[in-house]
């Protein structure tokens, strides 16, 4: 039986110094077939030159050079529309895949069955020079998890707190097709994707480090809680979506926990208008 095609959609924005390591990690995968789609989001550095250099002799790689910066959600959707894989990986051009990442993800999703739409794993955080910082999940001296990682039907878990390292995800194509890709009206993608996808599909976890995530000082997550944050506004919009998706008492409890946390962060970052909106959302959410 032929292996299903996997599409790696690699989004580059000013990643000239890291994209070589990223692409080599895809080239060296123990699984095939793999389709690579490179989307450069109008980089201002030498990323385009690096992409052309690194893809020489690889006419199979699709390259898309955007003429204006559109952000990760729209850039990913552009690449997704050009892809054909049954499974999808959204890979930033500064992160790194371990050589068995794709094989393990495909095996897990196939064995888990069609009810499972997303596979994820542990991650190793690295700095700008690819040096080890820490692992995503806390472990004891024997390498055992200190706390169990939720999997299966985890809608309420994903709504209430952050625990998945986004770059470790592999997604069934049909999940993204049903969601119409990422919501391009939002400033970031993962929280919205988690909420919408996990309402219908289960998640499976592999307790291995399958991805290296690069931590940089100017990362998007570092701008989450600042005055006038578009990211925080997007978080509120996702909470409104969750309000409509909630079905059970545990879902309402999760939304209250999330909204209370974001309300506090809004106050601390002086986003008082958003703090009021989160407070009103708490007030009208049915108590569990």
N, C-alpha and C positions, 0 to 999 in steps of 0.2 A: 504494500500500500504506500502511495506517495505521501510524503509529509505535507501538511498544509503550509501555504505561503505565509510568512510573517513580514509585515511592513514596519520598518523602523523610520519614523518621521523625525528627522534631526533638525531642530530649530536653532539657527545661528543668529546672534546679534552681538557684534563686537567680540567674537570669540576666536580671533586670529591666533592667539597664543595657546589655546587648549583644544582646538578642533582636531588637530592631528591625533592626539591621544584618544579622543572620542571615536573618531572614524576607525582607527586601528582596532579598537575594542570590538567594533561591529564586524570588521573584516575577519577577525580571528574567532568568531563564534563557532562552536562545535556543532551547530545545527545548520541545516539548509533545507529548502531555499529561503533566502532572506532578500527582501526588496528594500533598497535604501532610497529615501527621498529627502534631499537636502533643501531646506527653505531658509534663505538668508533674508532677514527682516530689515533690509536696507542698512546694513552695517556701515559705520563710519570709519572703521579701521581697515586692515588689509585682509579681512575675512574672505572676501570674494576671490582674491588672488590665491589664498591658501586653499580654498575649495577647489578651484580649477587645477591647482598643482596636485592636490591629494587624490583627485579623481581621474588623473591621466591614465589612459588605458582601461577605464571602467565605463564604457558607454552604456552599461546597464543601469548606472546610477542616475536618477532623475534629479536635475538641479533647477530650482526655482529662485530667481533673484527678484525680490519685490522692489518696486521703485519708490516706495515710501514706507515708513515704519508703521505697522498696523497693530503691533502687540502680539503676545503669544497666542491668545485665543483664535484670532483670525488667521495668523500665520499657520497654526496647526491645522485649522480647517481647510486651508488652501492645500496643504500637503495631503491631508486625508482624502480630499476629493480626487487626488491624482493617484491614490494608492489602490491596491487590489488584494492585499493580504487578508486572510481570515482572522489573524490576530495582529494587534497594533501596539507598538511601543512609542510613546512620546518621549524623545530623548533630547535634552538640552545639549548644546555643543560644548559644554564644559564638564559633563558627567561621563562616567565610564562603566561599561558593561563587563562583568566577569564572563569568562569564555563559555560557561554553561548556562548563562542566564536564560537565553531563548529556549533551549532544549528543555530545561526544567519547567519553565512556565507553560510551554505547550503540553508537556506530559501531564502536568497538574490539572490543567483545564480540561483536557480530554478525559482523564480518569474521573474527574469530579462530575462531569456531565453538563448538559445544556443549562441547568439552573444556575450555574456559576458563570459570571460574566467577567470577573476581574481576578487576576493573580497578583500577589505582592510578596515581598520578602524583607529581610533585614538589609541594612545599608551600612557602608563605611563612609564616614565623613572625612574628606581630605581638604587640605588648604590649597592656596593658589599654586604651590609647588608640588602638589600631589603627595604631600606628607600626611600620614595618619593623624586624625584628631580624636575620634571616638566612634563607637557604633551607635546606630539609631536607637536600638533597644538595649536597656541596661541588663547586664549579665553578671553572674558571680565569677569567682576565680576559676571555676571549672568550665566556664563558657555557657552555663545554663541560664535561661531567661529568668529574671527576677519576678516577672509578672507575665501571665499568660496573654498572648496576643489574640484578640477576638477575630473570629472568622465565621463564615456562614452568613446568616441573616443578621447583618450588623448596621442596619439603617440608623437605629437609635444611638448606637455607639459613635458612628461617624458624625451624627448631628450634634452630639454633646461635646465631643473633644477631638483633638488632633492626635492621631497615633500612626497613620500610614505615611511612610516616606514616599512622596509622590513619584519620583523617578523610578521606583522599583515596580511600578504597575505594568502589567500586560493586560490588554483589553480585547475581548471578543469584538469583532467588527460589528456584529448585529447590535451590540449595546450602543455604540456610537451612532449607528444609523438611526436607531429608534430615538435617540436624544437629539438628532440633527447636529451632531458634533458638539463643540464647546459653545457656550453662550457668548456671542461676540459683544454683547452689551455690558459685559462685566470686565473688571480690570485684571482678574486672575481666574484660573480655571478649576483648581482642584476641589475646593469645598463644594461648589455647585455640582461638579461631576459626581462626587461621592454621594451627595444627597439624592440626586435624581436617579443615578444608576442603582444604588443599593435599595431603593424602594421596591424594585422588581427582581434584581439579580443578587445572588450570593457572591461572597468573596472567599477565595482560598489563599492560604498563607504557607510559604515554605520557610522553615527556620534555618536559613542560610543567608550569608552576605552575598548577594548577586549583583549589586550595583555600588559604585562609588559616587557619592554626591559631593560636589565641590562647594565649599562654603567661602564666600567672598564678602568683603566689607560692604560693597554696594549692592548686595543682593536685594531682590524684590521684597522678600519677607521682612527685611530690615526697615521697610517703609510702611509697614502695615499700620502702626499706631503712631502717626504724626498728625498734626493739625491739618485739616483739609484732605485727609487720606481718601483717595478713590478706592483703595482696597477695602477700607472699612465700610464705605458706602455699598460696595459690592456684597460684602458679608451680610449686610442688612437685607439686601434684595434676595439673597439666597434663603435667609430665614423666613421671608415672606412666602417663598416657594414651599418651604418645609411646612409652614402653617397649613397650607392647602393639602399637602401630601400626608400629613399625620393621620394615623388610623387608631392607635392604641394609647393607653395611659402612659406607657413607657416612652412613647414618642413625644407626648406633651411634656413629660418630665425632662426629656433631653433638650427640647427646644427652650424650656425655661432656664436650664443650666447654661446653654449656649448664650442666650440673650442676656442673662445676668452678667456673664463674663465679659461680653462685648460692651455692655452698658458701662461697666467699671472702666474698661480700657478707653472708651469714648470720653469719659469724664477726665481720666488721667491725661489724655492727649488733647484735651480742650475741644473736642468735637461735641459740643453740648447739644446741638440739634439732633445728632444721631443718638446721643444718650437718651434723650426724651423719646425718640422713636422706639428704641429697644425697651424702654420702661413701659411704654404703652402696649408693646407686643406681649410682654410678660403679664400685664394686667388682664389682657383678654384671652390668654391661653388657659384652657381648662386645667384646673389643678388636679394632679394625679391622685 
